[in-house]
Amino acid sequence: MKKLKIALLHYSSPPVVGGVEEVMKQQALLLHRQGHEVKVISGKGESLSREFPTTIDPIFSSLNPNVDLALKELKAGRADRFKYVVDVIYEHLKKEIDSYDVLIVHNVMTMPYNLPLTYAVVKLSEDHPIKIISWNHDSIYFYPDCPDMYRSDPWNILKEKIPSIHYVCISKFRCKQFQELYKIKKDLLVIPDGIDPSESFQLGQDSRQIIHEQKLYEVDFIMVQPSRLIPRKNFELGLNVVSAIKKRGVNVRHIITGAYDPHEPRNTKYYRELKKMAKDLNISREVIFIAEYRSKNGGEIIPNQSFIRDLYFIADILFMPSSSEGFGLPLLEAGVIKLPIACSDIPPFLEIGENHVCTFSLTDDPDRIADRILRFLSTIPTHNMYQNVIKNYVWDSIYQNHMVPLFRKVMTIQ
């Protein structure tokens, strides 16, 4: 889609700790990563990134003394200061977003922490060409201890759906609550909060690069085989299993980390045979050989221990089809981080894995192995939850599935 200039607004931003602050941070990083020009605007916090600007202006804070005084006078029946503060905030906000296409406001339209800011955003939505999206996380009216003063003017604006503003709710549950609050029947758009696994796992730069370039969070199934490129590691069986899984309609990736010695003719020949086999099986896209991988900027990936650990974090299964081993250290590495394991039933693997792994015979048909692995994973609740999160709640997927259509719709509305 067309790259936009997008500003995000909340009362505060990190390092201030809070769920909304974290969501705004993740959205800003996501939108920047997707090529948009981003700015974060808040009343308290620090710069989020050197890559895009952060404006910290105390007038937008929930603790601004001028806002506090204006509200106290308003309660006493004097509205002049309140109107003045609204105008001041409006001018500050207008200056910050004057050349921007979209302003995403988090909770400002639904919570009472800076009411003049709420009114300034409404004025902006009516007077300025910028498209405003209210990202509704919460409302003061959803709680039984909501103070009575919020149930009359000027607070009633927090219960109104402003026609010139677009609305997003973070869950179906919240959507129903806001429908009732706004007294509307039409569903509001639901876009869930998300997670960035690269941050959660603290992945290294090489790992992030290959995940981004290969869109690994968008595939269905990732196998990883951290083995040297030598015949006894039995890569041929792995390629046939990948082919069988692909034929079942599964968007699979098989990451092979092993290096080979280009000065050793036998290893080079074996590597070329594997490449040809992948091509003949029509799985060249599905099989990623780290030994030859070059990032889009030409960089080479060094599969050190940290990189292998990162692959374990994002993989669905450790796949070890070796025909011969003395031990099986990758099984321990996978086991300690709770990564499911599928391996050949050779004695060292059986000794380590006991009955906690998915085993197959070296003489089994690849289709049978594929079925056994997929059935094995389907019985693991934690794996099913992992798949649910990766498919539905990773920020990059949320961007493609929800935010892109939203921006396209918003930008076409005059």
Summary of the structure (lengths in Angstrom):
residues: 414
radius of gyration: 27.0
end to end distance: 18.2
largest distance: 89.4
contacts: 1298
relative contact order: 0.09
helix: 49%
strand: 14%
